[in-house]
Amino acid sequence: MFCDYTEEQLMIAQMAKDFAEREIVPLDDLYDFNHPLSNSDFKAIWARLQPAVMGVIQGMDFSNLDLISIGIFIEELFKANPSLACTIGMAVGPAGMVYMYGDGEQKMRFIPPIIAGQKIGCTAITEPDVGSNPAGVKTTAVEDEDSYVINGTKTWISNGSISDIVALVCRFKRGDDYDIGTIIVDREMSPYESNELPHLGLKAFPTSELFFTDCRVPKENRLGKKGSVEKSQAGLSMVFEGFEYARTGMALGAIAMAQAAFEHAVSYSKERKQWGKYIGEHQMIQEMIADMATSIDAARFLAYRVLSMLQQRKRCDREAAMAKFYATEMALEVTSKAIQILGANGLSEEFPVERLFRDARMFTIPDGTTQIQKLIVARSILGLSAFC
Ligand SMILES: Cc1cc2nc3c(=O)[nH]c(=O)nc-3n(C[C@H](O)[C@H](O)[C@H](O)COP(=O)(O)OP(=O)(O)OC[C@H]3O[C@@H](n4cnc5c(N)ncnc54)[C@H](O)[C@@H]3O)c2cc1C
């Protein structure tokens, strides 16, 4: 438990747990989560889950669900199925971007089909030569009458191969000048190619290259607050502000995976006997259990502090960076200790902790590596930047 939850938040926690057990865990028998989900499988899963998610929200009259409650809900989703939780989070991501930065017409056009699960979303920043420094993106959008013509390659894009919609970060060219911004690309109207990239963990979570070749996208699909902030200024700050939410989500996911591995380790410690007693009675196992519990709690405090700041619409890049790097590194350590506690069984595919370890390993890199998060934290403390 993070701190004193309200009664409503405690009810959400219970409902989220019930929901995950009733709706998500049984999906393991229906779908193959050892390979990337297909567009049709994900849509079928979302069609099952979406009414139940809406039921949870409407049943509690949580039309204004607070971010702490949403955090609790995200933890349960990740505990039940980390790959699916990632796929859902990335699928609806562009709706969040349009909600925050789109105009009325864009909100009407893009948000409903994403939320209804008719269109699967993804967000594309990373390129083959551009990872930790998003300001270097090379994909170009060149004005041509009522369209932008887009050329470039994106890589490591979550949901890329199954996406119907991309929130695409690119360089908008104006003669010799350019600015960085985001445009919504609808695959049906503006086709692009993709290629799946196999990886270590989160096996069902698609991760892909995207190829844009003379891809024509209507000009009105570009995001940016008209009036208050010039589009040219909004482009990168939109990306960085989006990172505060994304990094908090990753911290919560990491906490959930660590929690799941921890619970398996605790149960095992009370079942397995060596030297005539439960392994949980050996002091060195107790030390690992204490370390694991303490670091999970510490990560949770950091993550929920960010949720509370986001709820108040405060900028929190330092706090989000702290939560992201601490929680994702912690999850690696905790899942590794869980393997240690299970002994050889911890390495077996028959037990869930080896998968949790591989899944957790995927989290220290996206949305800014651990090193980049530390540079953000130190920059905000020192007032000196290591990025220049
Ligand atoms: C599972 C997964 C999902 C992803 N999903 C998406 C997605 O949906 N959309 C998207 O756009 N991208 C996505 N990415 C890409 C991800 O954001 C990048 O991998 C990440 O930003 C790091 O970039 P890179 O891999 O190119 O590493 P690089 O930037 O090449 O870094 C390599 C190493 O150098 C270090 N390094 C780099 N710069 C510095 C510095 N200034 N100081 C110190 N050390 C430094 C890094 O910490 C790292 O250890 C995803 C990646 C993964 C693994």
PDBQT file of the ligand as one rigid body, heavy atoms in Angstrom, charges set to zero:
ROOT
HETATM    1  C1  LIG A 401      10.461  -2.357 -25.527  1.00  0.00    +0.000 C 
HETATM    2  C2  LIG A 401      10.740  -1.062 -26.220  1.00  0.00    +0.000 A 
HETATM    3  C3  LIG A 401       9.666  -0.306 -26.687  1.00  0.00    +0.000 A 
HETATM    4  C4  LIG A 401       9.918   0.893 -27.342  1.00  0.00    +0.000 A 
HETATM    5  N1  LIG A 401       8.843   1.608 -27.827  1.00  0.00    +0.000 NA
HETATM    6  C5  LIG A 401       9.056   2.750 -28.522  1.00  0.00    +0.000 A 
HETATM    7  C6  LIG A 401       7.959   3.465 -29.079  1.00  0.00    +0.000 A 
HETATM    8  O1  LIG A 401       6.791   3.067 -28.972  1.00  0.00    +0.000 OA
HETATM    9  N2  LIG A 401       8.221   4.605 -29.770  1.00  0.00    +0.000 N 
HETATM   10  C7  LIG A 401       9.495   5.086 -29.932  1.00  0.00    +0.000 A 
HETATM   11  O2  LIG A 401       9.656   6.122 -30.573  1.00  0.00    +0.000 OA
HETATM   12  N3  LIG A 401      10.564   4.418 -29.417  1.00  0.00    +0.000 NA
HETATM   13  C8  LIG A 401      10.368   3.258 -28.719  1.00  0.00    +0.000 A 
HETATM   14  N4  LIG A 401      11.438   2.561 -28.197  1.00  0.00    +0.000 N 
HETATM   15  C9  LIG A 401      12.783   3.058 -28.423  1.00  0.00    +0.000 C 
HETATM   16  C10 LIG A 401      13.388   3.675 -27.161  1.00  0.00    +0.000 C 
HETATM   17  O3  LIG A 401      12.721   4.853 -26.816  1.00  0.00    +0.000 OA
HETATM   18  C11 LIG A 401      14.881   3.862 -27.417  1.00  0.00    +0.000 C 
HETATM   19  O4  LIG A 401      15.435   2.560 -27.531  1.00  0.00    +0.000 OA
HETATM   20  C12 LIG A 401      15.565   4.644 -26.306  1.00  0.00    +0.000 C 
HETATM   21  O5  LIG A 401      15.198   6.000 -26.339  1.00  0.00    +0.000 OA
HETATM   22  C13 LIG A 401      17.097   4.543 -26.373  1.00  0.00    +0.000 C 
HETATM   23  O6  LIG A 401      17.550   4.777 -27.654  1.00  0.00    +0.000 OA
HETATM   24  P1  LIG A 401      18.562   3.730 -28.339  1.00  0.00    +0.000 P 
HETATM   25  O7  LIG A 401      18.040   2.376 -28.120  1.00  0.00    +0.000 OA
HETATM   26  O8  LIG A 401      18.775   4.174 -29.731  1.00  0.00    +0.000 OA
HETATM   27  O9  LIG A 401      19.896   3.865 -27.508  1.00  0.00    +0.000 OA
HETATM   28  P2  LIG A 401      21.053   4.960 -27.694  1.00  0.00    +0.000 P 
HETATM   29  O10 LIG A 401      20.476   6.335 -27.635  1.00  0.00    +0.000 OA
HETATM   30  O11 LIG A 401      21.868   4.610 -28.873  1.00  0.00    +0.000 OA
HETATM   31  O12 LIG A 401      21.900   4.701 -26.363  1.00  0.00    +0.000 OA
HETATM   32  C14 LIG A 401      22.805   3.599 -26.260  1.00  0.00    +0.000 C 
HETATM   33  C15 LIG A 401      23.472   3.674 -24.872  1.00  0.00    +0.000 C 
HETATM   34  O13 LIG A 401      24.140   4.942 -24.732  1.00  0.00    +0.000 OA
HETATM   35  C16 LIG A 401      23.657   5.611 -23.574  1.00  0.00    +0.000 C 
HETATM   36  N5  LIG A 401      23.621   7.049 -23.833  1.00  0.00    +0.000 N 
HETATM   37  C17 LIG A 401      23.073   7.707 -24.896  1.00  0.00    +0.000 A 
HETATM   38  N6  LIG A 401      23.216   9.024 -24.739  1.00  0.00    +0.000 NA
HETATM   39  C18 LIG A 401      23.845   9.235 -23.575  1.00  0.00    +0.000 A 
HETATM   40  C19 LIG A 401      24.272  10.379 -22.848  1.00  0.00    +0.000 A 
HETATM   41  N7  LIG A 401      24.037  11.629 -23.294  1.00  0.00    +0.000 N 
HETATM   42  N8  LIG A 401      24.912  10.192 -21.668  1.00  0.00    +0.000 NA
HETATM   43  C20 LIG A 401      25.106   8.951 -21.166  1.00  0.00    +0.000 A 
HETATM   44  N9  LIG A 401      24.747   7.822 -21.787  1.00  0.00    +0.000 NA
HETATM   45  C21 LIG A 401      24.116   7.965 -22.991  1.00  0.00    +0.000 A 
HETATM   46  C22 LIG A 401      22.254   5.040 -23.317  1.00  0.00    +0.000 C 
HETATM   47  O14 LIG A 401      21.892   5.187 -21.958  1.00  0.00    +0.000 OA
HETATM   48  C23 LIG A 401      22.462   3.586 -23.732  1.00  0.00    +0.000 C 
HETATM   49  O15 LIG A 401      23.028   2.899 -22.647  1.00  0.00    +0.000 OA
HETATM   50  C24 LIG A 401      11.237   1.356 -27.535  1.00  0.00    +0.000 A 
HETATM   51  C25 LIG A 401      12.319   0.591 -27.047  1.00  0.00    +0.000 A 
HETATM   52  C26 LIG A 401      12.072  -0.606 -26.403  1.00  0.00    +0.000 A 
HETATM   53  C27 LIG A 401      13.232  -1.407 -25.904  1.00  0.00    +0.000 C 
ENDROOT
TORSDOF 0
